[in-house]
Amino acid sequence: MTQQIGIFGTSSMALETRDVAEALGYSVFFVAPDASNSQEWPSECEVVVESDVYLFSNARFVIGIGEGAVRQRIVQRHANTLGFTNLIHPSATFGHGQRQHIETLRGVIVCAGVRLTHNIQVGNFTIFNLNVTVSHDVVMGDYVTLSPQACVLGHVHIQPNVWVGAGAVINQGSVSAPRTIGTNTLVGSGAVVVADCEPNSVYVGVPARKVK
Ligand SMILES: CC(C)(COP(=O)(O)OP(=O)(O)OC[C@H]1O[C@@H](n2cnc3c(N)ncnc32)[C@H](O)[C@@H]1OP(=O)(O)O)[C@@H](O)C(=O)NCCC(=O)NCCS
C-alpha cells in the first residue's frame, strides 16, 4: 500500500511540499487548522482538520508552511504523537555526509534543485525551497526558511526562525568571524547581506540594510 503523508498547510508552500512528496511516491493529504477557510483548500486533494489528524496514525507528517514560528507551534502541539519525517527531492545534491546528516533530523523539506556542499549543520524543520544553494561551513538553527534561489555562502550562521527571501545572497564569513543572521530575522528577496544581521529585524537591498 502507498505510504500516506499529511502535509500541514493548504497554501502555496504546502502545494510545493506536495510536489516533493509525490516525487517520492507518497499519497498526500493536507492538514488545515479548522474548516474556517475551506473555500480556499486545494480542490483536488483530501484535506483533514487538525483535530482529526490522529485518525491517520500510520501516516507520516511534514509542515508545508513558510513561517518558522507557525511550524514551531504545530510541532509543540504534536511532537510526541505524530511521526514527522524529512522530504528530500531526488534532484537535490549533497556534499560528503550531508544527506545522512539530514536523515538524522525531523521535518526538513528539500525541494527540487537544492545544492548543499559540505560541513553544513541543518536544523530540524528547515525548509530549502527550489534551487537553494548552501556552501560549506554553515550552521543553521531549527525552523529556518530558505526561499527559492537563496544562496548562502561559506562560514555563515543562520539562527533559528530566520526567513531568507527569494534570490537573497548571504555573503561569506570567516572561520574566526562567521557571518551571523540573528534569530527571527527576515532577509528580503534579492538582498545581499554583507554584514551581520541583528535578531528580530528585517533587512532589504544591496547591500542589505535594516528597515525594521
Ligand atoms: C522584505 C519584505 C518582508 C518587506 O515586506 P513589508 O514589510 O510588507 O514591507 P513593504 O512592502 O511595506 O516595504 C517597506 C520598504 O522596503 C522596500 N522593500 C520591500 N521589500 C524589498 C526588497 N525585497 N528589496 C528592496 N526593498 C524592499 C519597499 O520598497 C519599501 O520601501 P519604502 O519605505 O522606501 O517605500 C518583503 O518585501 C520581502 O522581500 N519578502 C520576501 C518575499 C519572498 O522571498 N517570498 C518567498 C516566497 S516562497
The ligand as an ORCA input file, in Angstrom:
! r2SCAN-3c Opt
* xyz 0 1
  C      11.197     42.434      2.995
  C       9.697     42.254      2.948
  C       9.282     41.227      4.020
  C       9.076     43.592      3.275
  O       7.693     43.470      3.274
  P       6.796     44.569      4.024
  O       7.072     44.535      5.486
  O       5.392     44.369      3.579
  O       7.403     45.927      3.545
  P       6.889     46.932      2.430
  O       6.452     46.205      1.202
  O       5.922     47.851      3.104
  O       8.221     47.734      2.073
  C       8.915     48.531      3.023
  C      10.026     49.224      2.291
  O      11.046     48.264      1.928
  C      11.166     48.210      0.494
  N      11.310     46.800      0.159
  C      10.443     45.808      0.444
  N      10.916     44.635      0.025
  C      12.107     44.900     -0.558
  C      13.066     44.081     -1.184
  N      12.889     42.741     -1.250
  N      14.189     44.681     -1.651
  C      14.363     46.015     -1.571
  N      13.477     46.846     -0.987
  C      12.357     46.279     -0.482
  C       9.902     48.830     -0.075
  O      10.120     49.387     -1.346
  C       9.595     49.870      0.969
  O      10.448     50.974      0.764
  P       9.963     52.482      1.080
  O       9.610     52.513      2.546
  O      11.152     53.305      0.731
  O       8.768     52.700      0.208
  C       9.205     41.712      1.592
  O       9.163     42.706      0.603
  C      10.035     40.553      1.071
  O      11.047     40.711      0.386
  N       9.556     39.320      1.400
  C      10.172     38.087      0.955
  C       9.417     37.542     -0.266
  C       9.895     36.187     -0.619
  O      11.045     35.965     -0.924
  N       8.992     35.232     -0.527
  C       9.342     33.849     -0.792
  C       8.099     33.073     -1.075
  S       8.477     31.382     -1.302
*
